[in-house]
Amino acid sequence: GNSVTQMEGPVTLSEEAFLTINCTYTATGYPSLFWYVQYPGEGLQLLLKATKADDKGSNKGFEATYRKETTSFHLEKGSVQVSDSAVYFCALSLNTGGFKTIFGAGTRLFVKA
Amino acid sequence: DGGITQSPKYLFRKEGQNVTLSCEQNLNHDAMYWYRQDPGQGLRLIYYSQIVNDFQKGDIAEGYSVSREKKESFPLTVTSAQKNPTAFYLCASSIVGGNQPQHFGDGTRLSIL
């Protein structure tokens, strides 16, 4: 079946550290891939997306590259800030089966000043 | 500004009671979704709808019901048959299509009295 696996959190970093949150997926067909961010007490917001192999999504200093050969979509940021503390969700969506989106379990990030 | 509005933000249910969570969008999206989020877990799909007067069960539909009488509105009823309703409920909408991101409301937190 289709699934998304993220690294378990929480991830704790100091300000200005490099961030990687790993995400791998299993899918039949060719999914679109997304990263969403959730701040406390709020809904999810789209952070970035990639719709085909080798695409790079980027936004607010975050980047992720769609790697078909390794079925991965790892999230990276070169220098995190305290304001980046949130829960990050990797997700995939297929062009079949009702276009449902499948979410990973989420990775909580804490950034210390 | 366009967006999704969920109400109320907090809701309490008594034993044997049905409660209805409201979700309204002014993004002109055809597709709408309801998710349940439990602490430390990802999102689980309850119901989704891709067009007015039609909706489909998601992965955990038992104990829930929905209606889609208007494009803008997709209310969720948590019935007394749902024995463990305490959770954070998120509504989302999107353009129909596998490469389209979802837009989320700020959620409703439901608790049992």
Contacts between the chains, C-beta under 8 A, distances in Angstrom:
chain1	res1	chain2	res2	distance
A	31	B	98	7.2
A	32	B	98	5.7
A	32	B	99	4.1
A	34	B	101	5.9
A	36	B	104	8.0
A	41	B	106	7.4
A	41	B	107	7.6
A	42	B	106	5.2
A	42	B	107	7.0
A	43	B	4	7.7
A	43	B	6	7.8
A	43	B	90	5.4
A	43	B	92	7.6
A	43	B	104	3.3
A	43	B	105	5.2
A	43	B	106	5.0
A	43	B	107	5.3
A	44	B	43	7.7
A	44	B	90	7.1
A	44	B	92	7.7
A	44	B	102	7.6
A	44	B	104	4.6
A	45	B	104	7.0
A	46	B	101	4.3
A	46	B	102	7.6
A	46	B	103	7.6
A	49	B	99	7.7
A	49	B	101	5.8
A	51	B	99	4.5
A	89	B	42	6.6
A	89	B	43	7.4
A	93	B	98	4.8
A	93	B	99	6.8
A	93	B	100	7.5
A	94	B	98	5.1
A	95	B	97	7.1
A	95	B	98	3.4
A	95	B	99	7.1
A	96	B	98	7.2
A	98	B	48	6.7
A	98	B	50	7.0
A	98	B	56	6.2
A	99	B	31	7.0
A	99	B	50	7.5
A	99	B	94	7.9
A	99	B	96	6.2
A	99	B	97	6.1
A	99	B	98	4.8
A	99	B	100	7.4
A	100	B	45	6.4
A	100	B	48	6.8
A	100	B	58	7.5
A	101	B	33	7.9
A	101	B	102	6.0
A	103	B	42	4.6
A	103	B	43	4.5
A	104	B	42	5.8
A	105	B	40	7.8
A	105	B	41	6.0
A	105	B	42	4.2
A	106	B	40	7.8
A	106	B	41	7.5
A	106	B	42	5.5
